[in-house]
């Protein structure tokens, strides 16, 4: 990640969207997985270490938010 959130936004996000759509994953499941990932990453860390990962976590939450990607009703 090299201290650069834009790498996630420009490279990882489009790849995930393409893959998840093809797999017909629900975005709500992806959001739950991001939440669990954040919890697991932060749990063994000291507060100073956890703060370092917070920007990445918040960026992932924003990218996969319901305002950006909504599950279809069908």
PDB file of N, CA, C and O in Angstrom:
ATOM      1  N   UNK A   1       0.822  -1.187   0.000  1.00  0.00           N
ATOM      2  CA  UNK A   1       0.000   0.000   0.000  1.00  0.00           C
ATOM      3  C   UNK A   1       0.868   1.254   0.000  1.00  0.00           C
ATOM      4  O   UNK A   1       0.426   2.310  -0.450  1.00  0.00           O
ATOM      5  N   UNK A   2       2.068   1.151   0.487  1.00  0.00           N
ATOM      6  CA  UNK A   2       3.052   2.220   0.385  1.00  0.00           C
ATOM      7  C   UNK A   2       2.547   3.571   0.873  1.00  0.00           C
ATOM      8  O   UNK A   2       2.859   4.593   0.262  1.00  0.00           O
ATOM      9  N   UNK A   3       1.771   3.605   1.961  1.00  0.00           N
ATOM     10  CA  UNK A   3       1.226   4.853   2.503  1.00  0.00           C
ATOM     11  C   UNK A   3       0.429   5.649   1.484  1.00  0.00           C
ATOM     12  O   UNK A   3       0.430   6.880   1.511  1.00  0.00           O
ATOM     13  N   UNK A   4      -0.250   4.950   0.586  1.00  0.00           N
ATOM     14  CA  UNK A   4      -0.949   5.631  -0.497  1.00  0.00           C
ATOM     15  C   UNK A   4      -2.323   4.995  -0.702  1.00  0.00           C
ATOM     16  O   UNK A   4      -2.439   3.917  -1.286  1.00  0.00           O
ATOM     17  N   UNK A   5      -3.349   5.668  -0.221  1.00  0.00           N
ATOM     18  CA  UNK A   5      -4.715   5.148  -0.351  1.00  0.00           C
ATOM     19  C   UNK A   5      -5.165   5.153  -1.807  1.00  0.00           C
ATOM     20  O   UNK A   5      -6.002   4.339  -2.196  1.00  0.00           O
ATOM     21  N   UNK A   6      -4.629   6.046  -2.603  1.00  0.00           N
ATOM     22  CA  UNK A   6      -5.057   6.108  -4.002  1.00  0.00           C
ATOM     23  C   UNK A   6      -4.733   4.814  -4.751  1.00  0.00           C
ATOM     24  O   UNK A   6      -5.418   4.477  -5.716  1.00  0.00           O
ATOM     25  N   UNK A   7      -3.711   4.092  -4.326  1.00  0.00           N
ATOM     26  CA  UNK A   7      -3.408   2.799  -4.953  1.00  0.00           C
ATOM     27  C   UNK A   7      -4.574   1.831  -4.759  1.00  0.00           C
ATOM     28  O   UNK A   7      -4.915   1.074  -5.668  1.00  0.00           O
ATOM     29  N   UNK A   8      -5.175   1.858  -3.587  1.00  0.00           N
ATOM     30  CA  UNK A   8      -6.339   1.007  -3.311  1.00  0.00           C
ATOM     31  C   UNK A   8      -7.511   1.467  -4.173  1.00  0.00           C
ATOM     32  O   UNK A   8      -8.194   0.652  -4.793  1.00  0.00           O
ATOM     33  N   UNK A   9      -7.734   2.765  -4.208  1.00  0.00           N
ATOM     34  CA  UNK A   9      -8.880   3.308  -4.942  1.00  0.00           C
ATOM     35  C   UNK A   9      -8.755   3.097  -6.448  1.00  0.00           C
ATOM     36  O   UNK A   9      -9.749   2.809  -7.114  1.00  0.00           O
ATOM     37  N   UNK A  10      -7.574   3.232  -6.978  1.00  0.00           N
ATOM     38  CA  UNK A  10      -7.399   3.174  -8.425  1.00  0.00           C
ATOM     39  C   UNK A  10      -7.122   1.775  -8.953  1.00  0.00           C
ATOM     40  O   UNK A  10      -7.438   1.486 -10.107  1.00  0.00           O
ATOM     41  N   UNK A  11      -6.540   0.902  -8.142  1.00  0.00           N
ATOM     42  CA  UNK A  11      -6.158  -0.420  -8.632  1.00  0.00           C
ATOM     43  C   UNK A  11      -6.978  -1.550  -8.018  1.00  0.00           C
ATOM     44  O   UNK A  11      -7.497  -2.403  -8.738  1.00  0.00           O
ATOM     45  N   UNK A  12      -7.097  -1.560  -6.699  1.00  0.00           N
ATOM     46  CA  UNK A  12      -7.785  -2.659  -6.032  1.00  0.00           C
ATOM     47  C   UNK A  12      -9.305  -2.574  -6.187  1.00  0.00           C
ATOM     48  O   UNK A  12      -9.958  -3.580  -6.467  1.00  0.00           O
ATOM     49  N   UNK A  13      -9.862  -1.391  -6.009  1.00  0.00           N
ATOM     50  CA  UNK A  13     -11.317  -1.234  -6.055  1.00  0.00           C
ATOM     51  C   UNK A  13     -11.928  -1.676  -7.388  1.00  0.00           C
ATOM     52  O   UNK A  13     -12.866  -2.473  -7.381  1.00  0.00           O
ATOM     53  N   UNK A  14     -11.433  -1.190  -8.532  1.00  0.00           N
ATOM     54  CA  UNK A  14     -12.027  -1.645  -9.800  1.00  0.00           C
ATOM     55  C   UNK A  14     -11.912  -3.157 -10.010  1.00  0.00           C
ATOM     56  O   UNK A  14     -12.822  -3.786 -10.552  1.00  0.00           O
ATOM     57  N   UNK A  15     -10.807  -3.725  -9.586  1.00  0.00           N
ATOM     58  CA  UNK A  15     -10.627  -5.170  -9.702  1.00  0.00           C
ATOM     59  C   UNK A  15     -11.641  -5.914  -8.841  1.00  0.00           C
ATOM     60  O   UNK A  15     -12.234  -6.899  -9.281  1.00  0.00           O
ATOM     61  N   UNK A  16     -11.838  -5.441  -7.615  1.00  0.00           N
ATOM     62  CA  UNK A  16     -12.820  -6.070  -6.723  1.00  0.00           C
ATOM     63  C   UNK A  16     -14.225  -5.971  -7.294  1.00  0.00           C
ATOM     64  O   UNK A  16     -14.973  -6.949  -7.283  1.00  0.00           O
ATOM     65  N   UNK A  17     -14.586  -4.800  -7.790  1.00  0.00           N
ATOM     66  CA  UNK A  17     -15.930  -4.623  -8.347  1.00  0.00           C
ATOM     67  C   UNK A  17     -16.142  -5.585  -9.511  1.00  0.00           C
ATOM     68  O   UNK A  17     -17.175  -6.249  -9.591  1.00  0.00           O
ATOM     69  N   UNK A  18     -15.179  -5.658 -10.399  1.00  0.00           N
ATOM     70  CA  UNK A  18     -15.292  -6.551 -11.547  1.00  0.00           C
ATOM     71  C   UNK A  18     -15.435  -8.012 -11.096  1.00  0.00           C
ATOM     72  O   UNK A  18     -16.282  -8.743 -11.609  1.00  0.00           O
ATOM     73  N   UNK A  19     -14.620  -8.420 -10.156  1.00  0.00           N
ATOM     74  CA  UNK A  19     -14.637  -9.799  -9.673  1.00  0.00           C
ATOM     75  C   UNK A  19     -15.921 -10.100  -8.903  1.00  0.00           C
ATOM     76  O   UNK A  19     -16.558 -11.127  -9.135  1.00  0.00           O
ATOM     77  N   UNK A  20     -16.302  -9.211  -7.990  1.00  0.00           N
ATOM     78  CA  UNK A  20     -17.480  -9.457  -7.165  1.00  0.00           C
ATOM     79  C   UNK A  20     -18.756  -9.474  -7.992  1.00  0.00           C
ATOM     80  O   UNK A  20     -19.665 -10.251  -7.701  1.00  0.00           O
ATOM     81  N   UNK A  21     -18.844  -8.632  -9.018  1.00  0.00           N
ATOM     82  CA  UNK A  21     -20.018  -8.662  -9.889  1.00  0.00           C
ATOM     83  C   UNK A  21     -20.108  -9.990 -10.629  1.00  0.00           C
ATOM     84  O   UNK A  21     -21.185 -10.571 -10.758  1.00  0.00           O
ATOM     85  N   UNK A  22     -18.978 -10.454 -11.104  1.00  0.00           N
ATOM     86  CA  UNK A  22     -18.947 -11.726 -11.836  1.00  0.00           C
ATOM     87  C   UNK A  22     -19.337 -12.896 -10.927  1.00  0.00           C
ATOM     88  O   UNK A  22     -19.977 -13.850 -11.370  1.00  0.00           O
ATOM     89  N   UNK A  23     -18.944 -12.809  -9.649  1.00  0.00           N
ATOM     90  CA  UNK A  23     -19.276 -13.859  -8.679  1.00  0.00           C
ATOM     91  C   UNK A  23     -20.669 -13.678  -8.077  1.00  0.00           C
ATOM     92  O   UNK A  23     -21.133 -14.507  -7.295  1.00  0.00           O
ATOM     93  N   UNK A  24     -21.330 -12.573  -8.457  1.00  0.00           N
ATOM     94  CA  UNK A  24     -22.676 -12.252  -7.963  1.00  0.00           C
ATOM     95  C   UNK A  24     -22.720 -12.134  -6.447  1.00  0.00           C
ATOM     96  O   UNK A  24     -23.674 -12.571  -5.802  1.00  0.00           O
ATOM     97  N   UNK A  25     -21.673 -11.538  -5.891  1.00  0.00           N
ATOM     98  CA  UNK A  25     -21.627 -11.304  -4.447  1.00  0.00           C
ATOM     99  C   UNK A  25     -22.500 -10.104  -4.117  1.00  0.00           C
ATOM    100  O   UNK A  25     -22.579  -9.147  -4.886  1.00  0.00           O
ATOM    101  N   UNK A  26     -23.139 -10.168  -2.990  1.00  0.00           N
ATOM    102  CA  UNK A  26     -23.927  -9.029  -2.516  1.00  0.00           C
ATOM    103  C   UNK A  26     -22.985  -8.045  -1.846  1.00  0.00           C
ATOM    104  O   UNK A  26     -22.074  -8.435  -1.116  1.00  0.00           O
ATOM    105  N   UNK A  27     -23.214  -6.768  -2.103  1.00  0.00           N
ATOM    106  CA  UNK A  27     -22.346  -5.732  -1.532  1.00  0.00           C
ATOM    107  C   UNK A  27     -22.451  -5.703  -0.020  1.00  0.00           C
ATOM    108  O   UNK A  27     -21.479  -5.361   0.654  1.00  0.00           O
ATOM    109  N   UNK A  28     -23.593  -6.049   0.525  1.00  0.00           N
ATOM    110  CA  UNK A  28     -23.731  -6.084   1.984  1.00  0.00           C
ATOM    111  C   UNK A  28     -22.772  -7.112   2.589  1.00  0.00           C
ATOM    112  O   UNK A  28     -22.192  -6.867   3.647  1.00  0.00           O
ATOM    113  N   UNK A  29     -22.605  -8.242   1.936  1.00  0.00           N
ATOM    114  CA  UNK A  29     -21.649  -9.241   2.406  1.00  0.00           C
ATOM    115  C   UNK A  29     -20.227  -8.676   2.369  1.00  0.00           C
ATOM    116  O   UNK A  29     -19.446  -8.888   3.297  1.00  0.00           O
ATOM    117  N   UNK A  30     -19.898  -7.965   1.306  1.00  0.00           N
ATOM    118  CA  UNK A  30     -18.574  -7.345   1.196  1.00  0.00           C
ATOM    119  C   UNK A  30     -18.373  -6.349   2.332  1.00  0.00           C
ATOM    120  O   UNK A  30     -17.300  -6.304   2.934  1.00  0.00           O
ATOM    121  N   UNK A  31     -19.399  -5.550   2.629  1.00  0.00           N
ATOM    122  CA  UNK A  31     -19.290  -4.578   3.728  1.00  0.00           C
ATOM    123  C   UNK A  31     -19.094  -5.277   5.071  1.00  0.00           C
ATOM    124  O   UNK A  31     -18.326  -4.805   5.910  1.00  0.00           O
ATOM    125  N   UNK A  32     -19.776  -6.385   5.276  1.00  0.00           N
ATOM    126  CA  UNK A  32     -19.600  -7.144   6.516  1.00  0.00           C
ATOM    127  C   UNK A  32     -18.182  -7.713   6.609  1.00  0.00           C
ATOM    128  O   UNK A  32     -17.576  -7.712   7.680  1.00  0.00           O
ATOM    129  N   UNK A  33     -17.667  -8.194   5.496  1.00  0.00           N
ATOM    130  CA  UNK A  33     -16.308  -8.726   5.477  1.00  0.00           C
ATOM    131  C   UNK A  33     -15.278  -7.638   5.749  1.00  0.00           C
ATOM    132  O   UNK A  33     -14.287  -7.887   6.435  1.00  0.00           O
ATOM    133  N   UNK A  34     -15.494  -6.439   5.226  1.00  0.00           N
ATOM    134  CA  UNK A  34     -14.588  -5.319   5.501  1.00  0.00           C
ATOM    135  C   UNK A  34     -14.617  -4.978   6.991  1.00  0.00           C
ATOM    136  O   UNK A  34     -13.578  -4.719   7.597  1.00  0.00           O
ATOM    137  N   UNK A  35     -15.807  -4.981   7.569  1.00  0.00           N
ATOM    138  CA  UNK A  35     -15.934  -4.715   9.004  1.00  0.00           C
ATOM    139  C   UNK A  35     -15.153  -5.761   9.816  1.00  0.00           C
ATOM    140  O   UNK A  35     -14.395  -5.411  10.720  1.00  0.00           O
ATOM    141  N   UNK A  36     -15.341  -7.028   9.489  1.00  0.00           N
ATOM    142  CA  UNK A  36     -14.642  -8.095  10.203  1.00  0.00           C
ATOM    143  C   UNK A  36     -13.127  -8.009  10.004  1.00  0.00           C
ATOM    144  O   UNK A  36     -12.359  -8.247  10.936  1.00  0.00           O
ATOM    145  N   UNK A  37     -12.710  -7.673   8.803  1.00  0.00           N
ATOM    146  CA  UNK A  37     -11.284  -7.511   8.529  1.00  0.00           C
ATOM    147  C   UNK A  37     -10.699  -6.402   9.394  1.00  0.00           C
ATOM    148  O   UNK A  37      -9.630  -6.564   9.981  1.00  0.00           O
ATOM    149  N   UNK A  38     -11.401  -5.277   9.470  1.00  0.00           N
ATOM    150  CA  UNK A  38     -10.938  -4.171  10.305  1.00  0.00           C
ATOM    151  C   UNK A  38     -10.835  -4.564  11.763  1.00  0.00           C
ATOM    152  O   UNK A  38      -9.875  -4.196  12.440  1.00  0.00           O
ATOM    153  N   UNK A  39     -11.813  -5.306  12.255  1.00  0.00           N
ATOM    154  CA  UNK A  39     -11.801  -5.762  13.644  1.00  0.00           C
ATOM    155  C   UNK A  39     -10.625  -6.690  13.901  1.00  0.00           C
ATOM    156  O   UNK A  39      -9.928  -6.545  14.905  1.00  0.00           O
ATOM    157  N   UNK A  40     -10.400  -7.630  13.012  1.00  0.00           N
ATOM    158  CA  UNK A  40      -9.302  -8.587  13.178  1.00  0.00           C
ATOM    159  C   UNK A  40      -7.931  -7.935  13.074  1.00  0.00           C
ATOM    160  O   UNK A  40      -7.003  -8.317  13.786  1.00  0.00           O
ATOM    161  N   UNK A  41      -7.804  -6.962  12.201  1.00  0.00           N
ATOM    162  CA  UNK A  41      -6.518  -6.286  12.041  1.00  0.00           C
ATOM    163  C   UNK A  41      -6.204  -5.436  13.263  1.00  0.00           C
ATOM    164  O   UNK A  41      -5.063  -5.408  13.724  1.00  0.00           O
ATOM    165  N   UNK A  42      -7.208  -4.741  13.790  1.00  0.00           N
ATOM    166  CA  UNK A  42      -6.973  -3.832  14.917  1.00  0.00           C
ATOM    167  C   UNK A  42      -6.864  -4.541  16.260  1.00  0.00           C
ATOM    168  O   UNK A  42      -6.213  -4.020  17.166  1.00  0.00           O
ATOM    169  N   UNK A  43      -7.471  -5.697  16.416  1.00  0.00           N
ATOM    170  CA  UNK A  43      -7.547  -6.319  17.743  1.00  0.00           C
ATOM    171  C   UNK A  43      -6.192  -6.596  18.391  1.00  0.00           C
ATOM    172  O   UNK A  43      -6.061  -6.362  19.592  1.00  0.00           O
ATOM    173  N   UNK A  44      -5.178  -7.079  17.676  1.00  0.00           N
ATOM    174  CA  UNK A  44      -3.910  -7.344  18.364  1.00  0.00           C
ATOM    175  C   UNK A  44      -2.971  -6.137  18.420  1.00  0.00           C
ATOM    176  O   UNK A  44      -1.871  -6.241  18.964  1.00  0.00           O
ATOM    177  N   UNK A  45      -3.383  -5.012  17.874  1.00  0.00           N
ATOM    178  CA  UNK A  45      -2.485  -3.865  17.756  1.00  0.00           C
ATOM    179  C   UNK A  45      -2.600  -2.899  18.926  1.00  0.00           C
ATOM    180  O   UNK A  45      -3.643  -2.793  19.571  1.00  0.00           O
ATOM    181  N   UNK A  46      -1.517  -2.210  19.178  1.00  0.00           N
ATOM    182  CA  UNK A  46      -1.531  -1.101  20.120  1.00  0.00           C
ATOM    183  C   UNK A  46      -2.283   0.051  19.456  1.00  0.00           C
ATOM    184  O   UNK A  46      -2.352   0.103  18.228  1.00  0.00           O
ATOM    185  N   UNK A  47      -2.847   0.974  20.233  1.00  0.00           N
ATOM    186  CA  UNK A  47      -3.606   2.081  19.645  1.00  0.00           C
ATOM    187  C   UNK A  47      -2.838   2.873  18.579  1.00  0.00           C
ATOM    188  O   UNK A  47      -3.423   3.274  17.573  1.00  0.00           O
ATOM    189  N   UNK A  48      -1.562   3.096  18.785  1.00  0.00           N
ATOM    190  CA  UNK A  48      -0.769   3.843  17.805  1.00  0.00           C
ATOM    191  C   UNK A  48      -0.670   3.072  16.491  1.00  0.00           C
ATOM    192  O   UNK A  48      -0.733   3.660  15.411  1.00  0.00           O
ATOM    193  N   UNK A  49      -0.514   1.763  16.592  1.00  0.00           N
ATOM    194  CA  UNK A  49      -0.437   0.926  15.396  1.00  0.00           C
ATOM    195  C   UNK A  49      -1.786   0.860  14.690  1.00  0.00           C
ATOM    196  O   UNK A  49      -1.853   0.921  13.463  1.00  0.00           O
ATOM    197  N   UNK A  50      -2.850   0.738  15.458  1.00  0.00           N
ATOM    198  CA  UNK A  50      -4.196   0.661  14.891  1.00  0.00           C
ATOM    199  C   UNK A  50      -4.539   1.958  14.168  1.00  0.00           C
ATOM    200  O   UNK A  50      -5.210   1.926  13.137  1.00  0.00           O
ATOM    201  N   UNK A  51      -4.096   3.082  14.684  1.00  0.00           N
ATOM    202  CA  UNK A  51      -4.368   4.370  14.049  1.00  0.00           C
ATOM    203  C   UNK A  51      -3.764   4.423  12.645  1.00  0.00           C
ATOM    204  O   UNK A  51      -4.321   5.061  11.751  1.00  0.00           O
ATOM    205  N   UNK A  52      -2.647   3.766  12.454  1.00  0.00           N
ATOM    206  CA  UNK A  52      -1.988   3.741  11.148  1.00  0.00           C
ATOM    207  C   UNK A  52      -2.878   3.082  10.085  1.00  0.00           C
ATOM    208  O   UNK A  52      -2.904   3.523   8.936  1.00  0.00           O
ATOM    209  N   UNK A  53      -3.599   2.036  10.466  1.00  0.00           N
ATOM    210  CA  UNK A  53      -4.437   1.317   9.508  1.00  0.00           C
ATOM    211  C   UNK A  53      -5.820   1.941   9.339  1.00  0.00           C
ATOM    212  O   UNK A  53      -6.563   1.553   8.437  1.00  0.00           O
ATOM    213  N   UNK A  54      -6.173   2.892  10.185  1.00  0.00           N
ATOM    214  CA  UNK A  54      -7.517   3.465  10.175  1.00  0.00           C
ATOM    215  C   UNK A  54      -7.871   4.133   8.841  1.00  0.00           C
ATOM    216  O   UNK A  54      -8.990   3.974   8.354  1.00  0.00           O
ATOM    217  N   UNK A  55      -6.954   4.863   8.259  1.00  0.00           N
ATOM    218  CA  UNK A  55      -7.246   5.544   6.986  1.00  0.00           C
ATOM    219  C   UNK A  55      -7.564   4.537   5.883  1.00  0.00           C
ATOM    220  O   UNK A  55      -8.456   4.774   5.068  1.00  0.00           O
ATOM    221  N   UNK A  56      -6.850   3.428   5.851  1.00  0.00           N
ATOM    222  CA  UNK A  56      -7.114   2.394   4.848  1.00  0.00           C
ATOM    223  C   UNK A  56      -8.479   1.758   5.080  1.00  0.00           C
ATOM    224  O   UNK A  56      -9.238   1.537   4.136  1.00  0.00           O
ATOM    225  N   UNK A  57      -8.782   1.467   6.333  1.00  0.00           N
ATOM    226  CA  UNK A  57     -10.056   0.865   6.691  1.00  0.00           C
ATOM    227  C   UNK A  57     -11.214   1.796   6.309  1.00  0.00           C
ATOM    228  O   UNK A  57     -12.189   1.361   5.696  1.00  0.00           O
ATOM    229  N   UNK A  58     -11.102   3.065   6.673  1.00  0.00           N
ATOM    230  CA  UNK A  58     -12.158   4.025   6.352  1.00  0.00           C
ATOM    231  C   UNK A  58     -12.318   4.191   4.839  1.00  0.00           C
ATOM    232  O   UNK A  58     -13.430   4.369   4.341  1.00  0.00           O
ATOM    233  N   UNK A  59     -11.222   4.133   4.128  1.00  0.00           N
ATOM    234  CA  UNK A  59     -11.280   4.233   2.671  1.00  0.00           C
ATOM    235  C   UNK A  59     -12.032   3.046   2.079  1.00  0.00           C
ATOM    236  O   UNK A  59     -12.860   3.221   1.185  1.00  0.00           O
ATOM    237  N   UNK A  60     -11.753   1.849   2.569  1.00  0.00           N
ATOM    238  CA  UNK A  60     -12.477   0.664   2.092  1.00  0.00           C
ATOM    239  C   UNK A  60     -13.964   0.769   2.414  1.00  0.00           C
ATOM    240  O   UNK A  60     -14.813   0.450   1.581  1.00  0.00           O
ATOM    241  N   UNK A  61     -14.271   1.219   3.627  1.00  0.00           N
ATOM    242  CA  UNK A  61     -15.674   1.381   3.997  1.00  0.00           C
ATOM    243  C   UNK A  61     -16.375   2.359   3.060  1.00  0.00           C
ATOM    244  O   UNK A  61     -17.500   2.109   2.626  1.00  0.00           O
ATOM    245  N   UNK A  62     -15.721   3.458   2.751  1.00  0.00           N
ATOM    246  CA  UNK A  62     -16.328   4.468   1.874  1.00  0.00           C
ATOM    247  C   UNK A  62     -16.506   3.941   0.457  1.00  0.00           C
ATOM    248  O   UNK A  62     -17.539   4.178  -0.170  1.00  0.00           O
ATOM    249  N   UNK A  63     -15.507   3.229  -0.050  1.00  0.00           N
ATOM    250  CA  UNK A  63     -15.593   2.731  -1.426  1.00  0.00           C
ATOM    251  C   UNK A  63     -16.726   1.734  -1.612  1.00  0.00           C
ATOM    252  O   UNK A  63     -17.376   1.726  -2.656  1.00  0.00           O
ATOM    253  N   UNK A  64     -16.969   0.898  -0.616  1.00  0.00           N
ATOM    254  CA  UNK A  64     -17.994  -0.139  -0.716  1.00  0.00           C
ATOM    255  C   UNK A  64     -19.282   0.239   0.014  1.00  0.00           C
ATOM    256  O   UNK A  64     -20.113  -0.625   0.291  1.00  0.00           O
ATOM    257  N   UNK A  65     -19.450   1.515   0.325  1.00  0.00           N
ATOM    258  CA  UNK A  65     -20.633   1.966   1.057  1.00  0.00           C
ATOM    259  C   UNK A  65     -21.889   1.816   0.191  1.00  0.00           C
ATOM    260  O   UNK A  65     -21.796   1.735  -1.034  1.00  0.00           O
ATOM    261  N   UNK A  66     -23.055   1.781   0.830  1.00  0.00           N
ATOM    262  CA  UNK A  66     -24.305   1.690   0.067  1.00  0.00           C
ATOM    263  C   UNK A  66     -24.513   2.882  -0.865  1.00  0.00           C
ATOM    264  O   UNK A  66     -25.208   2.760  -1.874  1.00  0.00           O
ATOM    265  N   UNK A  67     -23.922   4.027  -0.543  1.00  0.00           N
ATOM    266  CA  UNK A  67     -24.056   5.194  -1.409  1.00  0.00           C
ATOM    267  C   UNK A  67     -23.291   5.005  -2.716  1.00  0.00           C
ATOM    268  O   UNK A  67     -23.645   5.596  -3.736  1.00  0.00           O
ATOM    269  N   UNK A  68     -22.245   4.183  -2.685  1.00  0.00           N
ATOM    270  CA  UNK A  68     -21.443   3.936  -3.884  1.00  0.00           C
ATOM    271  C   UNK A  68     -21.926   2.675  -4.601  1.00  0.00           C
ATOM    272  O   UNK A  68     -22.095   2.671  -5.820  1.00  0.00           O
ATOM    273  N   UNK A  69     -22.141   1.625  -3.843  1.00  0.00           N
ATOM    274  CA  UNK A  69     -22.547   0.342  -4.437  1.00  0.00           C
ATOM    275  C   UNK A  69     -23.772  -0.186  -3.685  1.00  0.00           C
ATOM    276  O   UNK A  69     -23.680  -0.555  -2.514  1.00  0.00           O
ATOM    277  N   UNK A  70     -24.886  -0.216  -4.353  1.00  0.00           N
ATOM    278  CA  UNK A  70     -26.116  -0.712  -3.732  1.00  0.00           C
ATOM    279  C   UNK A  70     -26.432  -2.099  -4.288  1.00  0.00           C
ATOM    280  O   UNK A  70     -26.232  -2.376  -5.471  1.00  0.00           O
ATOM    281  N   UNK A  71     -26.930  -2.959  -3.404  1.00  0.00           N
ATOM    282  CA  UNK A  71     -27.402  -4.275  -3.839  1.00  0.00           C
ATOM    283  C   UNK A  71     -28.680  -4.094  -4.634  1.00  0.00           C
ATOM    284  O   UNK A  71     -29.531  -3.276  -4.284  1.00  0.00           O
ATOM    285  N   UNK A  72     -28.811  -4.861  -5.704  1.00  0.00           N
ATOM    286  CA  UNK A  72     -30.045  -4.795  -6.486  1.00  0.00           C
ATOM    287  C   UNK A  72     -31.155  -5.495  -5.720  1.00  0.00           C
ATOM    288  O   UNK A  72     -30.897  -6.371  -4.895  1.00  0.00           O
ATOM    289  N   UNK A  73     -32.361  -5.113  -5.993  1.00  0.00           N
ATOM    290  CA  UNK A  73     -33.531  -5.674  -5.298  1.00  0.00           C
ATOM    291  C   UNK A  73     -34.011  -6.971  -5.947  1.00  0.00           C
ATOM    292  O   UNK A  73     -34.921  -7.608  -5.417  1.00  0.00           O
ATOM    293  N   UNK A  74     -33.438  -7.380  -7.063  1.00  0.00           N
ATOM    294  CA  UNK A  74     -33.915  -8.594  -7.743  1.00  0.00           C
ATOM    295  C   UNK A  74     -33.317  -9.835  -7.180  1.00  0.00           C
ATOM    296  O   UNK A  74     -33.621 -10.933  -7.647  1.00  0.00           O
TER     297      UNK A  74
END
